């Protein structure tokens, strides 16, 4: 929702004031975000980033296990844990296993302060 609002504001500035004014509005807001994305390597998906950092920092390749799946087949909610050895590193939920795994990896990244 915020992205749509931002896009609308940027589009209105462009239509009303032109490309240069829109650029002057956008770049100060975009540059710090781009720096954060690059330095924290957020351009990778959470599972890839967590695997890379877990192997580098702890020498362990994460594994994922399905904890539960609830709801009817057309509206399931999956819960997945990401494991480092026998320890739960993070837990995530989603409408499919892939989303739940990404959320589990994100939780593990955040809890370790890696993002």
C-alpha positions in Angstrom: 0.0 0.0 0.0 2.8 2.4 0.8 4.5 1.6 -2.4 1.4 2.4 -4.4 1.0 5.7 -2.5 4.7 6.6 -3.1 4.3 5.7 -6.8 1.3 7.9 -7.1 3.0 10.9 -5.5 6.1 10.4 -7.7 3.9 10.2 -10.8 2.0 13.3 -9.8 5.2 15.2 -9.3 6.5 14.0 -12.7 3.3 15.0 -14.5 3.0 18.3 -12.7 6.6 19.5 -12.6 8.6 17.3 -15.0 11.4 14.7 -14.9 14.1 16.9 -13.2 11.9 17.8 -10.2 10.8 14.1 -9.9 14.4 13.1 -9.9 15.3 15.7 -7.2 12.4 14.2 -5.1 13.3 10.6 -5.7 17.1 10.4 -5.4 17.6 11.6 -1.8 15.0 8.9 -0.8 16.4 6.2 -3.0 20.1 6.5 -2.4 20.1 5.5 1.3 17.9 2.6 0.6 20.1 1.4 -2.2 23.2 1.7 0.1 21.4 -0.5 2.7 20.3 -3.0 0.1 23.9 -3.4 -1.1 25.7 -3.4 2.2 23.3 -5.8 3.9 23.0 -7.9 0.7 19.2 -7.7 0.7 19.2 -8.2 -3.0 19.3 -11.9 -2.3 16.3 -13.8 -1.1 16.2 -14.7 2.6 16.9 -18.4 2.2 19.9 -17.8 0.0 21.3 -15.1 2.3 20.7 -17.1 5.5 22.4 -20.2 4.0 25.4 -18.1 2.9 25.7 -16.4 6.3 25.0 -19.5 8.4 27.8 -21.4 6.5 30.2 -18.5 6.9 29.5 -17.7 10.6 28.6 -21.1 12.0 29.8 -23.7 9.5 26.3 -25.2 9.2 24.0 -25.6 6.2 20.4 -24.8 7.3 17.6 -27.3 6.8 13.9 -26.7 6.8 11.2 -28.8 8.4 7.4 -28.5 8.0 5.9 -28.1 11.5 2.2 -27.9 10.5 -0.2 -27.2 7.7 -3.7 -26.1 8.6 -6.9 -25.2 6.8 -8.7 -26.5 3.7 -6.6 -27.3 0.6 -7.6 -24.0 -1.1 -6.6 -21.9 1.9 -3.7 -23.6 3.7 -1.4 -22.0 6.2 2.0 -23.7 6.5 4.4 -23.3 9.4 8.1 -24.1 8.8 11.2 -24.0 11.0 14.7 -23.4 9.8 17.2 -25.5 11.7 20.9 -25.1 12.3 21.9 -28.6 13.4 19.4 -29.5 16.1 18.5 -25.9 17.0 15.5 -24.0 15.7 16.9 -20.8 14.2 13.7 -19.3 12.9 10.0 -20.0 12.3 7.8 -18.7 9.5 4.3 -19.0 8.1 2.8 -18.7 4.7 0.2 -19.8 2.2 2.7 -22.2 0.7 5.8 -24.0 1.9 8.2 -21.7 -0.1 6.8 -18.6 1.5 6.9 -20.1 5.0 10.6 -21.1 4.4 11.4 -17.6 3.3 9.8 -16.2 6.4 11.6 -18.6 8.6 14.9 -17.6 7.1 14.0 -14.0 7.5 13.3 -14.5 11.2 16.6 -16.3 11.7 18.4 -13.4 9.9 16.8 -10.8 12.1 17.2 -12.7 15.3 21.0 -13.0 14.7 21.3 -9.3 13.6 22.4 -10.2 10.2 19.9 -7.9 8.6 
